[in-house]
Amino acid sequence: MNPIFRGVAIAGLLSFMAVASGATSVPQRDDLTDDDRQRVASVTAPATAFDQPERFERMQAGAATSTKRINADAFSHASANLEFEELQRFLLGNGLFRKDWVSAPSSTQASDGLGPLFNARACQSCHIKDGRGHAPATVDDPAVSLLVRLSVPPGEAEAAAIADGRLAAAPEPVYGQQLQDFAVAGLNAEGRVEITYEDVPVELSGGETVTLRKPTLTLKDPGFGAFHPGMMTSVRVAPPMIGLGLLESIHEADILSGEDPDDRDGDGISGRAARVRDAEGVWRLGRFGWKAIMPTVAEQSAGAFSGDMGLSTPIAPDHWGDCTGAQQACRALPHGAQERLGAEEVPGDLLDLVSFYSRHLAVPVRRKVNDANVLAGKKIFYEAGCATCHRPKYVTRRDVPDPALRFQLIWPYTDMLLHDMGEGLADHRGEGTADGYEWRTPPLWGIGLSKVVNGEASFLHDGRARTLLEAVLWHGGEAQAARDRIVEMEKQDRENLIRFLESL
């Protein structure tokens, strides 16, 4: 582990211990001088005036912000502050991210090893044009950019492993932790995903009615026998890839300072940081994934290679991915590791390139920041309480090894914490330290361009929301009060709120 990040992990664990012991002191950044600390506090203070944009607000990813033309490639540009050699690494990573992998054995030995069970042949298959995926619109549509997590109630040993951070959830005994709905030739896929919807009308002030769609998941055609009777499932749509390196570079203290698990301030918001063990067994802050079970971009990438495509990496070295010991037909098939290329199907240097690419996909520049309706919508965003969880801004660490990510003022609109989102969004399935009602606050930067990048893009963890307003109306739990304010406000105010979100 890089010495800087090992120190970060130790400091983070000490902060975790302080929170667990009931300490009330606010975590402090250890990477700033006193002068820097004052500057950061000033520039990240919440907005109080809404008649004009804040300084630097348009460049929502700092110097890394992309100012290129807005079109379907808006999420596929490199951070604007990369040097020439770094840009070459980015382009190599881009090629790997788009590459279609094939099953082993193959004449293309540097590209074989897919599966044997898998969800996609390429990273780009789910993260469409580096953006978000979508849920099937009808029962006949394929589930091409989402996956289904699986688990069962944990036994004593599994519960201990989950508590110790060594296991995210107890896997289904035969099917593992994820349903793979594709397989190589000669092997059954694990099943078929079918999602149906029930209409849920919601009446808004002024006589407007919005029809939400409530999804029901059915898994059909199990390929390796019946599913466990206690199996729990959770549908996950692929999230957008932009700004990940900047999110990774937010100081732990800035995230932990937002924790209020016992709601001591009485505002109804009680976010919790996810705690996970990294690949080396060190306790870290969970940052990535819908339940924040991954601490770093590299581990998130390795998890996707393994679970989604059945490809081994130095972090997840099993050549058969999520194929379990009960699936002997799967584990008997050849893998794609080539001794002359490395011990894994995706050797460390290739994983590094994909991780570098993922860290440096640029956040696009804001649009219409001076527009009166957008500014009015921003004020509503604050007044309704949305900014409590969707925390607008940070300054990244001064000691990040990568200069392009270092000490940038960014506007991701997330607190990176787990929140109870209510019964309507609950999957009733624990994962890591998150329970069945909790989800990590997703970043909002770029959300207004989601359908520009992928016209079928949908919102929330399972893609049930077709519009931003639908996504807002599904909020419950800790967000119930904010959601109710939006239901009750004038139609013009709601429209301005959506205009603000579309400007991000």
C-alpha positions in Angstrom: 0.0 0.0 0.0 1.2 3.5 -0.8 2.5 5.0 2.5 0.3 8.1 2.2 -2.8 6.0 1.9 -1.7 3.7 4.7 -1.4 6.7 6.9 -4.9 7.8 5.7 -6.3 4.4 6.6 -4.9 4.5 10.1 -6.1 8.1 10.7 -9.5 7.0 9.4 -9.7 4.0 11.7 -8.9 6.2 14.7 -11.7 8.5 13.7 -14.0 5.5 13.3 -13.0 4.4 16.8 -13.7 7.8 18.2 -17.2 7.8 16.7 -17.9 4.3 18.0 -16.8 5.3 21.5 -19.3 8.2 21.5 -16.7 11.0 21.1 -18.4 14.2 20.1 -15.4 16.1 18.7 -15.6 16.9 15.0 -12.9 15.1 12.9 -10.2 17.5 11.7 -8.2 17.4 8.5 -4.5 16.7 9.0 -3.3 17.8 5.5 -3.8 21.5 5.9 -2.0 24.4 7.4 -4.0 26.8 9.6 -4.2 29.3 6.7 -5.4 26.5 4.4 -8.0 25.4 6.9 -9.5 28.8 7.0 -9.6 29.2 3.3 -11.2 25.7 2.8 -13.8 26.5 5.5 -14.7 29.8 3.8 -14.9 28.4 0.2 -17.0 25.4 1.2 -19.4 27.2 3.5 -23.1 26.7 2.5 -24.6 29.3 0.1 -26.6 32.0 1.8 -27.4 34.2 -1.2 -29.1 33.0 -4.4 -29.2 36.1 -6.6 -26.0 35.1 -8.5 -23.8 32.1 -8.8 -21.1 31.4 -6.3 -17.5 31.9 -7.3 -16.1 29.0 -9.3 -19.5 27.2 -9.2 -19.5 26.7 -13.0 -16.3 24.6 -12.8 -17.8 21.9 -10.7 -14.8 19.6 -10.7 -12.2 22.4 -10.3 -9.3 22.4 -12.8 -10.3 18.9 -13.9 -13.7 20.1 -15.3 -14.3 19.4 -18.9 -15.4 22.4 -21.0 -15.8 20.4 -24.2 -18.9 20.5 -26.3 -22.0 19.0 -24.7 -23.2 15.9 -26.6 -23.5 12.2 -26.2 -19.7 12.0 -25.4 -20.0 14.5 -22.5 -19.0 11.9 -19.8 -16.1 10.4 -21.9 -13.5 13.2 -21.8 -10.4 13.2 -19.7 -9.8 15.5 -16.8 -8.8 18.8 -18.3 -5.7 19.2 -16.1 -3.9 15.9 -17.2 -0.4 16.2 -18.5 0.4 14.7 -21.9 1.8 11.4 -20.6 -1.1 11.0 -18.2 -3.5 11.5 -21.2 -1.8 8.6 -22.9 -2.5 6.4 -19.9 -6.1 7.6 -19.9 -6.5 6.7 -23.6 -5.0 3.2 -23.0 -7.4 2.7 -20.1 -10.2 3.9 -22.3 -9.4 1.1 -24.8 -9.5 -1.5 -22.0 -12.7 -0.1 -20.6 -14.3 -0.5 -24.1 -12.8 -3.9 -24.9 -15.0 -6.9 -25.5 -13.6 -9.9 -23.6 -14.0 -13.4 -25.0 -14.1 -16.9 -23.5 -11.0 -19.0 -23.1 -9.3 -20.6 -24.9 -9.0 -18.1 -27.7 -6.5 -17.0 -30.3 -6.7 -13.5 -28.8 -4.9 -14.6 -25.6 -4.7 -11.1 -24.1 -8.5 -10.8 -24.2 -9.8 -14.2 -23.2 -11.0 -15.4 -19.8 -14.6 -14.0 -19.9 -16.8 -15.7 -17.4 -17.6 -18.6 -17.5 -20.6 -16.8 -15.9 -21.0 -13.1 -16.6 -23.3 -10.0 -17.0 -21.4 -8.2 -19.7 -18.5 -8.5 -22.1 -17.1 -5.0 -21.5 -17.2 -2.3 -18.9 -18.8 0.0 -21.4 -21.8 -2.4 -21.8 -23.2 -1.4 -18.4 -21.7 2.1 -18.0 -23.1 3.2 -21.3 -20.8 5.9 -22.8 -19.4 6.2 -19.3 -22.8 7.2 -18.0 -25.6 5.5 -16.0 -27.5 2.4 -17.0 -31.2 1.9 -17.1 -33.9 -0.5 -16.0 -35.9 -2.4 -18.6 -38.9 -0.3 -19.7 -41.1 -3.4 -20.3 -41.1 -7.0 -19.3 -39.6 -8.0 -22.7 -36.7 -5.6 -22.6 -33.3 -7.2 -21.7 -31.6 -6.2 -18.4 -28.4 -5.1 -20.1 -27.0 -2.4 -17.8 -28.1 -3.6 -14.4 -27.3 -6.6 -12.1 -29.0 -8.4 -9.2 -27.2 -8.8 -5.9 -28.0 -12.1 -4.0 -27.6 -13.1 -0.4 -29.2 -15.2 2.3 -29.6 -14.7 6.1 -26.1 -15.1 7.6 -25.2 -18.0 9.9 -23.1 -17.4 12.9 -19.7 -17.7 11.1 -20.9 -15.5 8.2 -22.4 -12.9 10.6 -19.0 -12.7 12.4 -17.2 -12.2 9.0 -19.6 -9.5 8.1 -19.1 -7.7 11.4 -15.4 -8.0 10.9 -15.5 -6.5 7.4 -14.3 -9.7 5.7 -17.6 -10.4 3.9 -20.2 -8.0 2.5 -23.2 -10.4 2.7 -23.8 -14.1 3.1 -23.8 -15.5 -0.5 -26.6 -17.7 -1.9 -25.1 -21.2 -1.4 -25.2 -22.1 -5.1 -25.5 -18.8 -7.0 -23.1 -16.6 -5.0 -23.4 -12.9 -4.4 -24.6 -11.9 -7.9 -26.8 -13.3 -10.6 -25.0 -13.7 -13.9 -27.5 -13.9 -16.7 -25.0 -14.8 -19.4 -22.6 -17.8 -19.8 -20.0 -19.1 -22.2 -21.0 -21.7 -24.8 -21.9 -25.0 -23.2 -22.8 -23.6 -19.8 -26.2 -22.6 -18.4 -26.7 -19.0 -17.4 -27.7 -18.6 -13.8 -31.1 -17.2 -14.6 -33.2 -14.6 -16.4 -34.2 -11.2 -15.0 -37.7 -10.0 -15.4 -39.0 -6.7 -13.9 -42.6 -5.7 -13.9 -44.1 -2.4 -12.7 -47.1 -1.2 -10.8 -48.3 2.4 -11.3 -48.2 4.6 -8.2 -50.0 7.9 -8.7 -48.8 10.9 -6.5 -50.8 14.0 -6.3 -48.9 17.3 -6.2 -50.1 20.8 -5.2 -51.9 22.6 -8.0 -53.7 19.5 -9.2 -50.7 17.9 -10.9 -50.4 14.1 -10.7 -47.2 12.2 -11.3 -47.3 8.4 -11.9 -44.4 6.5 -10.4 -43.6 3.0 -11.3 -43.0 0.4 -8.5 -40.8 -2.4 -9.7 -41.2 -6.1 -8.9 -38.2 -8.4 -9.6 -38.7 -12.0 -10.7 -35.8 -14.4 -11.4 -36.7 -17.0 -13.9 -35.1 -20.1 -15.4 -32.5 -20.9 -12.7 -29.6 -22.7 -14.3 -28.2 -24.6 -11.4 -31.3 -25.7 -9.4 -33.7 -24.0 -7.1 -32.8 -20.7 -5.4 -32.5 -20.8 -1.6 -35.9 -20.2 0.0 -34.5 -17.4 2.1 -32.7 -15.7 -0.8 -32.7 -11.8 -0.8 -32.2 -9.8 -3.9 -31.3 -6.2 -4.8 -31.4 -4.7 -8.3 -28.6 -2.3 -9.1 -28.3 0.0 -12.1 -24.8 0.9 -13.3 -23.9 4.4 -12.0 -22.1 7.1 -14.0 -18.3 7.0 -14.0 -17.5 10.7 -13.9 -15.5 12.3 -11.0 -14.6 9.1 -9.2 -11.0 10.1 -8.5 -12.1 13.4 -7.0 -14.6 11.6 -4.7 -11.7 9.2 -3.7 -9.7 12.3 -2.8 -12.1 13.9 -0.4 -10.5 13.9 3.1 -12.0 11.3 5.5 -12.5 14.0 8.1 -14.7 16.0 5.8 -17.0 13.0 5.3 -17.0 11.9 9.0 -17.8 15.4 10.2 -21.2 14.9 8.6 -22.1 11.8 10.6 -24.9 12.1 13.1 -26.0 8.5 13.6 -28.1 9.4 16.7 -29.5 12.6 15.2 -28.2 14.6 18.1 -29.1 17.9 16.3 -32.7 16.8 15.9 -33.0 17.6 12.2 -34.2 14.1 11.3 -31.0 13.3 9.3 -28.7 10.7 10.7 -26.1 9.8 8.1 -23.5 7.1 8.8 -20.2 6.4 7.2 -19.7 3.0 5.8 -16.7 1.0 7.2 -15.1 -1.6 5.1 -11.8 -3.6 5.0 -9.7 -3.0 2.0 -7.9 -5.7 0.0 -5.0 -5.6 2.5 -7.4 -6.0 5.5 -7.1 -2.4 6.7 -10.3 -0.6 7.9 -11.2 2.1 5.4 -14.1 4.5 4.7 -16.5 3.0 2.2 -17.0 5.4 -0.8 -18.2 3.5 -3.9 -21.2 1.4 -4.8 -24.8 2.0 -4.0 -24.2 0.8 -0.4 -20.6 2.2 -0.2 -19.0 -1.2 0.2 -15.8 -0.4 -1.8 -13.1 1.9 -0.4 -11.2 2.7 -3.6 -11.6 3.1 -7.3 -9.2 0.2 -7.9 -11.1 -2.2 -5.7 -14.4 -1.1 -7.3 -12.9 -1.8 -10.7 -11.5 -5.2 -9.6 -14.9 -6.1 -8.1 -16.6 -5.3 -11.4 -14.1 -7.4 -13.4 -14.7 -10.3 -11.1 -18.5 -10.1 -10.5 -19.6 -8.7 -13.8 -17.2 -10.4 -16.2 -15.6 -13.3 -14.4 -12.1 -11.9 -14.9 -9.4 -12.2 -12.3 -7.1 -9.4 -11.1 -4.5 -9.1 -8.4 -7.2 -7.8 -6.0 -9.7 -10.5 -6.9 -7.6 -13.3 -8.2 -10.2 -16.1 -8.6 -10.2 -16.9 -12.3 -13.9 -18.0 -12.2 -15.3 -14.9 -10.7 -18.5 -15.4 -8.7 -18.8 -19.0 -9.8 -19.3 -21.0 -6.6 -18.0 -24.4 -5.5 -21.5 -25.8 -6.1 -21.2 -24.9 -9.8 -18.7 -27.5 -10.7 -19.5 -27.3 -14.4 -18.5 -23.7 -14.3 -15.3 -24.2 -12.3 -14.2 -27.1 -14.6 -14.0 -24.7 -17.6 -10.6 -23.2 -18.7 -9.6 -19.7 -17.6 -7.7 -17.1 -19.5 -4.6 -16.3 -17.4 -1.5 -16.4 -19.5 1.7 -17.1 -17.6 3.7 -14.9 -20.0 1.3 -12.0 -19.5 0.8 -12.3 -15.7 -0.8 -14.4 -13.0 -4.3 -13.1 -13.6 -6.6 -12.6 -16.6 -6.4 -8.8 -16.0 -2.8 -8.3 -14.8 -1.9 -5.5 -12.4 -0.7 -3.1 -15.1 -4.0 -3.4 -17.0 -6.1 -3.0 -13.8 -4.0 0.1 -13.1 -4.8 1.6 -16.5 -8.5 1.0 -16.1 -8.4 2.5 -12.6 -6.6 5.5 -13.9 -9.1 5.9 -16.6 -12.0 5.6 -14.1 -10.4 8.2 -11.8 -10.0 10.8 -14.5 -13.3 10.8 -16.4 -14.1 14.4 -16.3 -17.2 16.1 -14.9 -18.7 18.4 -17.5 -18.9 22.2 -16.9 -22.2 23.5 -15.4 -24.7 25.1 -17.7 -27.0 28.1 -17.1 -25.5 29.0 -13.7 -26.7 32.6 -14.2 -30.2 31.7 -15.2 -32.8 33.2 -12.9 -34.9 30.1 -12.8 -31.8 27.9 -12.0 -30.8 30.2 -9.2 -34.3 30.1 -7.8 -34.2 26.3 -8.0 -30.9 26.3 -6.2 -32.5 28.3 -3.4 -35.4 25.8 -3.2 -32.8 23.0 -3.1 -31.3 24.5 0.0 -34.6 25.5 1.7 -36.2 22.1 1.1 -33.3 20.5 2.9 -31.9 18.6 -0.1 -28.4 20.1 0.6 -28.3 18.4 4.0 -27.5 15.0 2.4 -26.5 16.2 -1.1 -23.7 18.3 0.4 -22.6 20.7 -2.3 -18.9 21.1 -2.1 -15.5 20.1 -0.8 -11.8 20.8 -1.3 -9.9 17.6 -2.0 -6.8 16.6 0.0 -3.6 18.5 -0.3 -1.6 15.3 0.0 -3.2 13.2 -2.8 -0.4 11.6 -4.8 -2.0 12.5 -8.1 -1.5 16.2 -8.9 -4.6 16.4 -11.1 -6.8 15.5 -8.1 -5.0 17.5 -5.5 -6.5 20.5 -3.6 -9.5 21.0 -6.0 -12.7 22.8 -5.1 -15.4 20.4 -6.3 -19.2 20.4 -6.2 -20.4 16.7 -6.2 -23.6 17.2 -4.1 -23.1 14.2 -1.9 -22.1 13.6 1.8 -20.9 10.1 0.9 -22.8 8.8 3.9 -25.5 6.1 4.3 -29.0 7.2 4.9 -32.3 5.5 5.6 -34.4 6.2 2.5 -37.6 4.7 3.8 -39.8 1.7 3.0 -40.4 2.7 -0.7 -36.8 2.3 -1.6 -35.8 -0.4 0.8 -34.3 -3.6 -0.5 -34.5 -5.3 2.9 -31.0 -6.7 2.4 -28.0 -5.7 4.4 -24.7 -5.3 2.7 -21.5 -4.4 4.6 -22.4 -2.0 7.4 -25.5 -0.8 5.5 -28.9 -2.2 6.4 -31.8 -2.9 4.1 -33.1 0.7 4.2 -29.8 2.5 3.8 -28.2 3.9 0.6 -25.2 6.0 0.1 -26.1 9.5 -1.1 -25.3 9.5 -4.8 -23.4 12.5 -6.3 -25.6 14.7 -8.4 -22.9 16.4 -10.6 -23.6 15.6 -14.3 -27.1 14.3 -13.5 -28.7 16.9 -15.9 -26.8 15.3 -18.8 -27.8 11.7 -18.1 -30.2 11.4 -20.9 -28.0 13.4 -23.3 -25.4 10.6 -22.8 -27.8 7.7 -22.7 -31.4 8.5 -23.8 -32.7 5.5 -21.9 -30.9 6.4 -18.6 -33.0 6.1 -15.5 -32.5 7.1 -11.9 -32.2 5.7 -8.3 -30.5 2.4 -7.4 -32.8 0.2 -9.5 -33.6 2.6 -12.3 -37.3 2.8 -11.4 -37.4 6.6 -11.8 -37.7 7.8 -15.4 -37.4 11.5 -14.5 -35.7 13.6 -11.9 -39.0 14.5 -10.4 -39.9 10.8 -10.1 -36.6 10.2 -8.3 -37.4 13.0 -5.8 -40.9 11.7 -5.1 -39.5 8.3 -4.2 -37.5 9.8 -1.3 -38.6 8.7 2.1 -37.1 8.0 5.5 -34.7 10.7 6.4 -35.6 12.5 3.2 -39.4 12.4 3.8 -39.7 15.9 5.1 -37.8 17.4 2.1 -39.8 15.3 -0.3 -43.1 16.5 1.3 -42.0 20.1 1.0 -41.5 19.6 -2.7 -44.9 17.9 -3.1 -46.6 20.9 -1.4 -44.8 23.8 -3.1 -46.1 25.7 -6.1 -45.6 24.1 -9.5 -43.3 26.9 -10.7 -41.0 26.2 -7.7 -40.9 22.5 -8.5 -40.0 23.3 -12.1 -37.2 25.6 -11.0 -35.8 22.9 -8.7 -35.7 20.5 -11.7 -34.0 23.2 -13.8 -31.3 23.6 -11.1 -30.7 19.8 -11.1 -30.6 19.8 -14.9 -27.9 22.4 -14.8 -25.6 20.2 -12.7 
